[in-house]
């Protein structure tokens, strides 16, 4: 709609998952009115330390019991990826996204012959060193694990199954019930502490 602004008064802005976007990708999206979350998947906002704490406090946990709940959650998240096999799975998803984005950005409109198409294709895809990219990504995952840096891990690690851990450790319920509760909380603002903690991590949208 922005490309055809003369046809409508409506414009679009929004928020997307971090999804392993690089800084240049984020800037490109930002210029289009699209901001990125600080976590790989929006569900993981509930797993950020201060949000998890707000949820646990809303359940009545305090003091040592609160700390135990939060530690149990963070430990289970770290354990879910603490193996070469799991790290490789995440790295594969990362590499596929990078390849997919490179191909989507491939502009062959200037090519006039099949030779030019082949040359441009080989040049652009040849710039993508999959092994180097995957190796760097694995290093970042391992550094987050080594430092027990949960926010950083959640920025890199995409796994919707982590919500089941939050449900179990924070509310002692099933994932479906936890997600329903969270939806009601955000819609009705019945638990202001949880809503405020989540909102702090949401990027500010600039209307166009």
C-alpha positions as CSV (number, residue, x, y, z in Angstrom):
1,X,0.0,0.0,0.0
2,X,2.9,2.3,0.7
3,X,4.1,1.8,-2.9
4,X,0.7,2.9,-4.1
5,X,0.0,5.7,-1.6
6,X,-1.8,7.7,-4.2
7,X,-4.6,5.1,-4.2
8,X,-5.3,4.8,-0.5
9,X,-4.8,6.7,2.8
10,X,-4.1,3.4,4.6
11,X,-0.4,2.6,5.5
12,X,1.1,-0.5,7.1
13,X,3.4,-0.9,10.0
14,X,4.1,-3.9,12.2
15,X,6.3,-6.1,14.3
16,X,8.1,-9.4,13.2
17,X,10.1,-12.1,15.0
18,X,13.8,-11.5,15.1
19,X,14.1,-14.6,13.0
20,X,17.9,-14.3,12.7
21,X,17.7,-11.0,10.8
22,X,21.0,-9.2,10.4
23,X,21.4,-5.5,11.2
24,X,21.1,-4.5,7.6
25,X,17.9,-6.5,7.3
26,X,16.5,-4.8,10.4
27,X,17.3,-1.4,9.0
28,X,15.7,-2.3,5.7
29,X,12.5,-3.5,7.6
30,X,12.7,-0.4,9.8
31,X,12.6,1.9,6.8
32,X,9.4,0.1,5.8
33,X,7.8,0.6,9.2
34,X,8.5,-2.9,10.4
35,X,10.3,-3.4,13.7
36,X,11.8,-6.6,15.0
37,X,11.4,-8.3,18.3
38,X,14.4,-8.9,20.6
39,X,13.6,-12.7,20.5
40,X,13.6,-15.2,17.7
41,X,9.9,-16.0,18.2
42,X,7.2,-13.8,19.7
43,X,6.3,-16.6,22.1
44,X,9.7,-16.3,23.7
45,X,8.9,-12.9,25.1
46,X,7.2,-14.8,27.9
47,X,10.5,-16.5,28.7
48,X,12.5,-13.4,29.2
49,X,13.6,-13.2,32.8
50,X,11.6,-10.1,33.9
51,X,8.5,-11.4,32.2
52,X,8.8,-14.8,33.7
53,X,9.3,-13.3,37.1
54,X,6.1,-11.2,36.6
55,X,4.1,-14.3,35.7
56,X,5.5,-16.2,38.6
57,X,4.7,-13.3,41.0
58,X,1.2,-13.2,39.6
59,X,0.9,-16.8,40.7
60,X,1.8,-15.8,44.2
61,X,5.4,-17.0,44.3
62,X,7.8,-15.0,46.4
63,X,11.3,-15.3,47.9
64,X,13.1,-18.6,47.6
65,X,10.2,-20.4,45.9
66,X,10.1,-17.6,43.3
67,X,13.9,-18.0,42.6
68,X,13.5,-21.8,42.4
69,X,10.8,-21.5,39.8
70,X,12.7,-19.1,37.7
71,X,15.9,-21.1,37.9
72,X,14.0,-24.3,37.0
73,X,12.7,-22.6,33.9
74,X,16.0,-21.1,32.8
75,X,17.8,-24.5,33.4
76,X,15.2,-26.4,31.4
77,X,15.6,-23.9,28.5
78,X,19.4,-24.2,28.5
79,X,19.2,-28.0,28.7
80,X,16.9,-28.1,25.7
81,X,19.7,-26.9,23.4
82,X,22.8,-28.1,25.3
83,X,23.9,-30.8,22.8
84,X,25.7,-30.8,19.4
85,X,22.6,-32.3,17.8
86,X,20.3,-29.6,19.0
87,X,22.7,-26.8,18.1
88,X,23.1,-28.3,14.6
89,X,19.3,-28.3,14.2
90,X,19.1,-24.6,15.0
91,X,22.1,-23.8,12.8
92,X,20.4,-25.7,9.9
93,X,17.3,-23.5,10.2
94,X,19.4,-20.4,10.4
95,X,21.4,-21.4,7.2
96,X,18.1,-22.2,5.3
97,X,16.8,-18.7,6.2
98,X,19.9,-17.0,5.1
99,X,19.9,-18.9,1.8
100,X,16.2,-18.2,1.3
101,X,16.6,-14.5,1.9
102,X,19.6,-14.3,-0.5
103,X,17.5,-15.9,-3.2
104,X,14.6,-13.6,-2.6
105,X,16.8,-10.6,-2.9
106,X,18.3,-11.9,-6.2
107,X,17.5,-9.3,-8.8
108,X,17.9,-10.6,-12.4
109,X,15.9,-7.9,-14.0
110,X,18.9,-6.4,-15.7
111,X,20.0,-9.7,-17.3
112,X,19.4,-9.9,-21.0
113,X,21.0,-13.3,-21.8
114,X,21.1,-16.7,-20.1
115,X,24.8,-16.2,-19.6
116,X,24.2,-13.0,-17.7
117,X,21.6,-14.8,-15.5
118,X,24.0,-17.5,-14.7
119,X,26.8,-15.1,-13.9
120,X,24.7,-13.0,-11.6
121,X,23.2,-16.1,-9.9
122,X,26.6,-17.6,-9.3
123,X,28.1,-14.4,-8.0
124,X,25.3,-13.7,-5.5
125,X,25.0,-17.3,-4.3
126,X,28.8,-17.7,-4.2
127,X,29.0,-14.9,-1.8
128,X,27.1,-17.0,0.8
129,X,29.6,-19.2,2.7
130,X,27.2,-21.6,4.4
131,X,29.8,-23.3,6.6
132,X,31.2,-20.0,7.8
133,X,27.8,-18.6,8.6
134,X,26.7,-21.8,10.4
135,X,30.0,-21.9,12.3
136,X,29.6,-18.3,13.5
137,X,26.0,-18.9,14.5
138,X,27.0,-22.0,16.5
139,X,29.7,-20.0,18.3
140,X,27.1,-17.4,19.3
141,X,24.8,-20.1,20.6
142,X,27.6,-21.7,22.6
143,X,28.7,-18.4,24.0
144,X,25.1,-17.7,25.2
145,X,25.0,-21.1,26.8
146,X,28.4,-20.7,28.4
147,X,27.5,-17.3,29.9
148,X,24.0,-18.5,30.8
149,X,22.7,-15.5,28.9
150,X,19.0,-16.3,28.5
151,X,18.0,-13.1,26.6
152,X,20.8,-13.7,24.1
153,X,19.9,-17.4,23.7
154,X,16.2,-16.5,23.1
155,X,17.3,-14.0,20.4
156,X,19.0,-16.9,18.6
157,X,17.0,-20.0,19.5
158,X,13.7,-20.6,17.8
159,X,11.7,-23.4,19.4
160,X,8.0,-23.1,20.0
161,X,8.2,-26.0,22.4
162,X,9.7,-23.7,25.0
163,X,6.2,-22.5,25.9
164,X,5.5,-25.9,27.4
165,X,8.4,-25.3,29.8
166,X,7.0,-21.9,30.8
167,X,3.6,-23.4,31.4
168,X,5.0,-26.2,33.5
169,X,7.5,-24.2,35.5
170,X,5.6,-20.9,36.0
171,X,1.9,-22.0,36.3
172,X,2.0,-25.8,36.6
173,X,-0.4,-26.2,33.7
174,X,-0.5,-27.4,30.1
175,X,0.9,-25.3,27.3
176,X,-2.6,-24.8,25.8
177,X,-4.0,-23.5,29.1
178,X,-1.0,-21.2,29.6
179,X,-1.3,-19.7,26.1
180,X,-5.0,-19.1,26.7
181,X,-4.3,-17.4,30.0
182,X,-1.7,-15.2,28.5
183,X,-4.0,-14.2,25.7
184,X,-6.7,-13.3,28.1
185,X,-4.2,-11.4,30.3
186,X,-3.0,-9.3,27.3
187,X,-6.5,-8.7,26.0
188,X,-8.2,-7.8,29.3
189,X,-5.1,-6.5,31.1
190,X,-6.1,-8.5,34.1
191,X,-2.6,-8.8,35.4
192,X,-0.9,-5.4,34.9
193,X,2.5,-6.5,36.1
194,X,2.7,-9.1,33.3
195,X,1.4,-6.8,30.7
196,X,3.8,-4.1,31.6
197,X,6.8,-6.5,31.5
198,X,5.8,-7.7,28.1
199,X,5.2,-4.2,26.7
200,X,8.7,-3.2,27.8
201,X,10.2,-5.6,25.3
202,X,8.0,-4.7,22.3
203,X,9.5,-2.2,19.9
204,X,7.8,1.1,19.4
205,X,6.0,1.4,16.1
206,X,6.4,4.6,14.1
207,X,3.3,5.3,12.0
208,X,3.9,6.2,8.4
